[in-house]
Amino acid sequence: MDDTLSIELYRKEGKTLQTGSLSVYLNGTVRIDSWDLGELPEQWWGHDEYEFGVTVSGTDIRKLVFALLRDRYTGRTGAVGEFRDFCEKEGIETHSFHSF
């Protein structure tokens, strides 16, 4: 069974088809890639197709998650509630605590 999470991030159609996708694999590896087909890659590279991407190893997933969350929530006084609401919207289980 393939437990890869994948989504198309963008698609732009015209003289050049441009697509981008995000994949997260069971081992934690994250990959964002793009594929261009048509006029632009032909002009730049002499071929009508060009693929490129970035992969982060599953061993660095903790650093990636930390950096993304730091980037999104630093300086936001509503960070806790926003994070909780985001997780709830995405179906991600959370555990809350309160202290007085």
C-alpha positions in Angstrom: 0.0 0.0 0.0 1.4 3.4 -1.0 0.9 5.9 1.9 2.4 8.8 0.0 0.6 12.1 0.5 0.5 14.1 -2.8 -1.1 17.2 -4.3 -0.8 19.3 -7.3 0.3 22.7 -6.1 -0.3 24.6 -9.3 -1.1 24.2 -13.0 -0.6 26.9 -15.6 -1.6 26.1 -19.1 -0.6 28.0 -22.2 2.2 27.8 -24.7 4.0 26.1 -21.9 2.4 23.8 -19.4 3.7 24.4 -16.0 2.8 22.1 -13.0 4.1 21.8 -9.5 3.5 19.1 -6.9 4.1 18.2 -3.3 4.7 14.7 -2.0 5.4 13.4 1.5 6.5 9.8 1.6 6.0 7.2 4.4 9.7 7.5 5.4 9.2 11.3 6.0 10.9 12.4 2.8 9.4 15.6 1.3 9.6 16.6 -2.3 8.4 19.6 -4.2 8.9 19.4 -8.0 7.9 21.1 -11.1 7.5 20.1 -14.7 7.5 22.5 -17.7 6.4 21.3 -21.2 6.4 23.5 -24.3 7.8 26.7 -25.5 9.8 28.0 -22.5 12.0 25.0 -21.9 12.6 24.7 -25.7 13.8 28.4 -25.7 16.0 28.0 -22.6 17.3 24.4 -22.9 16.7 23.3 -26.4 14.3 20.6 -25.2 10.5 21.0 -24.9 10.5 19.4 -21.4 12.2 20.4 -18.2 11.8 18.9 -14.7 13.3 20.2 -11.5 12.6 19.8 -7.8 13.9 19.9 -4.2 13.9 16.9 -1.8 14.3 17.0 2.0 15.3 13.7 3.5 13.1 12.1 6.2 16.0 12.5 8.6 15.6 16.3 8.4 11.8 16.3 8.8 11.9 17.7 12.3 14.1 20.6 11.2 11.8 21.3 8.3 8.6 21.2 10.4 10.3 23.4 13.0 11.4 26.0 10.4 8.0 26.1 8.7 6.1 26.5 11.9 8.6 29.1 13.2 8.2 31.0 9.9 4.4 30.9 10.1 3.8 31.7 13.8 6.7 33.8 15.1 5.4 37.1 16.4 1.8 36.0 16.4 0.0 36.3 19.7 -2.7 34.0 18.5 -0.3 31.3 17.5 -1.6 28.7 19.9 -5.3 29.0 18.8 -4.3 29.4 15.1 -2.2 26.3 15.3 -5.0 24.3 17.0 -7.6 25.5 14.5 -5.3 24.7 11.6 -4.7 21.1 12.9 -8.4 20.7 13.5 -9.3 21.8 10.0 -6.7 19.3 8.5 -7.9 16.4 10.7 -4.7 16.3 12.7 -5.1 15.1 16.3 -3.9 17.5 19.0 -3.8 17.5 22.8 -4.5 20.7 24.6 -3.7 21.8 28.1 -4.7 24.6 30.4 -3.1 25.9 33.6 -4.2 28.5 36.1 
